[in-house]
Amino acid sequence: MIEEPGIVLAVDTDGVWVATQRKTTCGSCSAKAACGQGILNSLSADKQPHTIKVRSDLQLREGDQVTLGVSENALVRSAFLVYMLPLLAMLASAIAVSTLEVSEPWVILAGVLGFVGGAASVRFLSARYLDETTMQPVVLRAQIVLNTVSEV
């Protein structure tokens, strides 16, 4: 299970809205000053927390700290779908057209169309599996914030 800490922003009837902060490994590397990825990461405007709606049976309130979890199987399946399906479709269509012994522009066009078709397939399949419970993050742990009232 891959875990990510977050803070509850709002509570709805069917779940909670949780804010998480994206972490990168660029801050821990000794070559971060000379690395192109580290420089691009420092210039990135993506410093805002990401919000996600998570279904939970726990009685959570705004401000509670939670730990979200996603199964490794769901992450690997999603990564394969997003990255590999368009590339495999591009290669398959380009190889299929190249066996017809046509000129190179037709093979390139077939590769581009295969990539676009693979990307469209990703969009269709991700919409299909979006509500599947195994693909959704879950609240693993929660630290409930106690409201302390001080009397004067």
Long-range contacts (C-beta under 8 A, 24 or more apart in sequence): 1-69, 1-70, 1-71, 1-72, 1-140, 2-69, 2-70, 2-71, 2-72, 2-75, 3-67, 3-68, 3-69, 3-140, 4-67, 4-68, 4-69, 4-70, 4-137, 5-65, 5-66, 5-67, 5-68, 6-52, 6-65, 6-66, 6-67, 6-68, 7-63, 7-64, 7-65, 7-66, 8-60, 8-61, 8-62, 8-63, 8-64, 8-65, 8-66, 9-51, 9-62, 10-62, 11-60, 11-61, 11-62, 12-53, 14-55, 15-53, 15-54, 15-55, 15-56, 16-53, 16-54, 16-56, 16-60, 16-66, 16-139, 17-51, 17-52, 17-53, 17-54, 18-51, 18-52, 18-53, 18-54, 18-66, 18-68, 18-139, 19-49, 19-50, 19-51, 20-49, 20-50, 20-51, 20-52, 20-68, 21-49, 21-50, 22-46, 22-50, 52-137, 54-136, 54-137, 54-138, 54-139, 55-136, 55-138, 56-138, 56-139, 58-139, 58-142, 60-139, 60-142, 60-144, 61-144, 61-145, 63-145, 64-142, 64-143, 64-144, 64-145, 65-142, 65-143, 65-145, 66-139, 66-140, 66-141, 66-142, 66-143, 67-139, 67-140, 67-141, 67-142, 68-137, 68-138, 68-139, 68-140, 69-137, 69-138, 69-139, 69-140, 70-137, 70-138, 71-134, 73-134, 74-134, 74-135, 77-135, 78-126, 78-135, 81-122, 81-125, 81-126, 82-122, 82-126, 85-118, 85-121, 85-122, 85-125, 86-115, 86-118, 86-119, 86-121, 86-122, 87-115, 87-118, 88-118, 89-114, 89-115, 89-117, 89-118, 89-121, 90-114, 90-115, 90-118, 93-117
